[in-house]
Amino acid sequence: ANGAVGNGALMRLAPVPLFFYRDPIQAVEFSGISGIITHDDQRVYDACRYYGALIVAALR
């Protein structure tokens, strides 16, 4: 589809917030950065930050 960016960034996200879960701000920020490495799109950055925050919240 036009404008589609895929979900690979979300599939490999979990290790980032798991590593940084004790520092939620860093966990969320590095979650977003991990997606931008391969998918230079604001939607990917936002989605990775959101899912990273969900993982951190589940662990706390």
N, C-alpha and C positions, 0 to 999 in steps of 0.2 A: 504494500500500500504506500501511497505517496506520503512522505513524512514519517514513516515508521522507523524506529531505531532499535527494535529488538529488546530482548529481556536478559541477555547474557550478563549484563552488569549486576542485575538483581540475583541471578543464579550463583554468582561467586562472591556475594557480599558478606555472608554470615561471619567469616573469620575476623573481619574488621571490627564490628561492634563487640564480638566476643572477646577480642583482645583488649579493647579499650573500655569495657563496660563500667569500670570503676570511675571513669571520668566521662560522663555523658556528653559533655560539650565536645570533647575531642572525638568521641565515638561517632557522633553525628557528623561532624565536619569531615573526618577521614572516610566515613561511609560515602559521602558525596564525592569526595576526591577520587575514591576508588572507581566510581562509575565514569568519571570524566576521562580517565586514562584511555579508555577505548571508545567511549561514546560521547563525543563533544557536543552535548545537547543539554540545555537547561532542564528539560523534563526528566532526563536521566539523573542529573545531579539532584534534583528535588526528590525524585522517587527513591533514590538510594539513601538520601538523608532521612526520609520518612520511615523507610523500612529499617534502617539502622536504629532509629529511635524506638521503633516497636520492639526490636530485639533487646535493646538495653532495658526497656520498661518491663519486658517479660522476665528478665534476669534479676531485676531489683524487686 
